[in-house]
């Protein structure tokens, strides 16, 4: 997977700065401004096929390879905006897949794809030196979150952010 950043619901000023600096560093940016644009899992939005969205290999902080798979063919259940359950097969399952209701994000979010941890630190340092305002909700695409919808990752990051601050 090429180095890529998924950028969600960022203001135009910040978005243009992030795209410009990231492209100069050889990193592609896929920007999603509206909920209608990100009605797929993070892995699919990153450019992985539906069949490979849960199969990602990366290096953990010890430098060892980690590989994970989604639960291909098993049912997933999510709650829609009314609190009712929506059940359907995941993106790698067989047959018709129901699209869960993706909630709009409460703020901007970044997902780093195909990048090593040091690449991310270097890029964030470059953004800081360029005066690009920080985005609190950011994560790396992993075997564990590749099958997640963007709103699910945002909620997880929001909970972590609230615990830390």
Residue, then its C-alpha position, 0 to 999 in steps of 0.5 A: x500500500x502506498x503512503x496515504x492520508x484519509x482526511x475527514x471533515x477538515x476546514x478548507x484552510x487546514x485541508x489545503x495546507x495538509x494536502x500541499x505539504x503531504x503531496x510534497x512529501x510524496x504522500x497522497x491525501x484523500x479528503x472527505x468533506x461530507x458524510x455521503x463521501x465516506x459510506x465505506x470502511x476505512x480499508x476500502x476508503x484507503x484503496x484496499x479492495x473489499x476482499x482485502x480491506x481486512x488483510x493488512x500487514x504493518x510493523x508494530x513498534x517493535x519492528x515486527x510484522x503484524x497481520x490481521x484479518x476481518x471476520x469475513x462472512x460473519x454478521x456485524x451489528x451497528x446502531x443507526x441514529x435512532x438507536x435501532x440495530x442494523x445487521x448485515x454482512x461485513x464488506x468481505x462477506x458473501x451476498x448482499x451487504x446492508x449499508x449501516x447508517x454512518x454518522x457525521x463526525x463531530x470534528x476533523x479526523x486523520x487516518x494514516x495508511x501504509x506509513x511507519x510510525x516514524x513517517x507519521x511523526x516526521x510528517x506531523x513535525x513538518x506540519x507543526x513547523x509549517x504552522x498547520x493547526x493540529x487535528x486531535x483525532x488521528x490514527x493509523x490504519x491497522x488490521x484491527x480498524x480497517x473494517x471499521x466505518x469512519x464514525x466508529x473510529x472517530x468515537x473511539x478516538x474521541x473517548x481516548x482524547x477525553x480520557x487523556x485531557 
